[in-house]
């Protein structure tokens, strides 16, 4: 297994994963609602913040190669059809501290709304009190699991 890294910027997301969006039909947030389904399928997210950090690596883009966990047709709400999800172990290096968690990837083919740019990764990590929008950080991952290339090459 070969470790790789990419630098990026923390950006504001849609606010739906965390439940912060005022127009969201999921006031508790999608991650809190999905967590019991993921746990029943074998993925324990305890210890992680039930929200995502949106990590932008533009102008590069990323593509999933091999996930640690993939779940198909998860029916976590009655508001839309089931969705597919993948999770890839990662670490975020921020201010000389490493935080372990996952890249959270709702597959676009089954996701009904709130699409993300291919330059943006959603990260599930422990609470990081000092991080804020605009922060530059480093994402550490296994090279065989995701491909990161300049936008023109993908």
Secondary structure, DSSP 8 states (H G I E B T S, - for coil): --EEEEEEEEE---STTTT--TT-S-TT-HHHHHHHHHHHTT---TTS-SS-EEEE-TTEEEEES--SEEEEEE---SSS--EEEEEEEEEEEETTEEEEEEEEEE-TTT--S----TTEEEEE-S--TT--TT-EEEEEEETTTEEEEEGGG-
